Amino acid sequence: MSKTIVWHNPRCSKSRNAVTLLEEKGVDAEVVKYLDTPPSRQELIEVLDMLGLSARGLMRTKEAIYKELGIKDINDEDMLINLMVANPKLIERPIVIKDGKAAIGRPIENIVALLD
């Protein structure tokens, strides 16, 4: 059986719904509270690759920290990744990783598709 990981923020309803969905489907997932234990740069790069997204595509552009850091005009992919590692609030949530694939749980149907 492969390992399933969910990058989770317990304060986020979408993230809580994702964890509940995994439990209901009997998926024994490793829940990583990514704000407490941020992903490494390499982990983030791997997830971006699995998602087929650029760094900005995984960013929460409406977060206050996004505006505070003045990220809007930064186009350097490495810099954006480093900013997400240093400021995990910038990372969209929840993210479920399974079998070398990943899905952002917005909408939650993305996770359902990943599990099927």
N, C-alpha and C positions, 0 to 999 in steps of 0.2 A: 504494500500500500504506500502511495506517495505522500509526502508531507505537504500539508496545506498551511499557508501562513496568511494571516490577515494583519495589515497595518491598521491599527485601531486607535480612535480617539473616543474614550467613553463619554465625553461631553457632547458628541455629535450624534444626532438622532439617526442619520443615514448609516453611520458606523455601527451604532448599536443594532440597527435593523439587520445589517450584514452579519453580525455575530449571531444574532438570533436565527437567521436563515440557515447559517452553517450548522448550528445546533439542531434545528428542526430536520435537516437533511442527514443528520448523523455523521457529519464531518468533524473529525477530531482535529481541529485547527490549532496551531500555535498562534496565540494572540499576542501581538507585539504592540505595546503602547508606544508608538513611534515618537511621541513628544518627549517621553521619558528616556527612550532608547532610540535615538535617531539612527536611520540607516547610514552605513558608511558610503563614501563616494562611489565605491565599486558596486555596492548593492543597488544604489540609486541608478547608476548607469545600466545595470542589468535589467532592472525593472522598466526603465525607459525603453530599452531595446525590446523587451517582451511586449510592451504596450504599443510599440511603434510610434512613440511620441517624442517630440522635442522636449527639452527641459521646460520651456514656457507652457507647453501643453499639459504639463502635470502641475502647474502652479495655480494656487488659489489667488487669482489676481484681484479679488475684492477684499482680501485681508488687509488690515491696517498696516502690518509690517511691510507689505508689498509697496504701499505708497510711501511709507516712511523711508524705505531704502532706495527709493527712486529707481526701481527696477524696470519700469516701462520702456525706457529707451536703451536698455542693455541688450545687445544681440549676441554676445559672446557665450556660446553654449557652456563652456567650462566654467565661466564665472557664474552663470545661472545655477549650474549644478552645485557649485561650492556654496552659493547662497542658500540653497535648499538644505544642504547638509548642516550648515551653521544655524539655519532658522527653519526647523522642520514644520512650523506652522504654515509655511508656504506650500507644503505638499498636499495635493488633493487627497481626499479620503472618502471612504475606506478603499484599500487596495487588497485584493486577494490574489495570492500567488499559488499556483498548482501546476505540476508537470511541465515546468519551463514556460508557462504562460501566466499572464496576469490580467486582471480586470479591475477597473475602477467601479465601485458600487454606486455610481450615479449615472443612470438609474440602476436599481438593484437587479434588474433583468440581466445586466452584464455579468453578474456573479452567477446567476442561474445558468446562463449559457456556458460559462467557464466550467461549471461543475458537471454539465451534461456531456 
